[in-house]
């Protein structure tokens, strides 16, 4: 009997605990009286601000530039070129891709170079480094003739000739053959063409170092010689030993050439070129002609006076 009463009381307590727990859970979910409930705050949606369009600099000019290397006789496509805005556009440069698409160059064009009408004209790089009236002539050199290996494209040099003593030349002599001629190529290193682009630009530091080494060990130099002085230099190269004397950069000969002056050699040339003989260098008179043994001495001229049948030779 006692166990039944105990079980009944336990069931009542369990039921009361469940009711109390449910009641407490319900009260916890209801808002407490007197405390205001915060209303949700609406966050305004701000539309994204569009980035301002870039303002183009009116001082910059469009220039068509190659994006990749172009081989000779290969048509240029739209994927090969782009337009860049440069503050100073090179003279003669093209500014519209429609001017180059579909055209075929006669020579290789390197990436990064700007295009002009000369890019599509035939001819080698050397022929585009001189102007009408000039000729490109190669001269054999060594370390001494090449100014100790320091000669570079763009320098101006005087060509000197040294003649040794031989049967046809009784006295050694030296003379100025051609003054102030421009150096175009030293070894494999070329200067600028007439459109201002380098003849063979180095694409890496290793290639630049290789060109510098080849320039120091050059065995030939190409000079821009005025056409009237070409035959003289050709004869001098076979008559004796040539020397190249470098002129000062302060003369601004290269700047004058790009400004349109290309007659410096003909202006400085003179038919009475300075000829220095060895006797003048040694401050001694030229040797006298020696008589050859076995030949009679030349007779002095005489005058005969005829008086009738008598003949006399008066003494002077």
Secondary structure, DSSP 8 states (H G I E B T S, - for coil): -HHHHHHHHHHHHHHHHHHHHHHHHHHHHS--TT-----------------------TT-EEEEEESS-B-TT-B--GGGEEEEEESS--TTB---GGGTTT-B-SS-B-TT-B-BGGGGS-S-TTGGGS-TTEEEEEEE--TTTTGGGT--TT-EEEEEEEE---SS-SS-EEEEEEEEEEEEEETTEE-B-TTS-BSS---SHHHHHHHHHHHHT-SEEEEEEEGGGHHHHHHHHHHSEEEEEE--GGG-HHHHHHTT---HHHHH--SS--EEEHHHHTT---------TTS---------EEETTEEE----
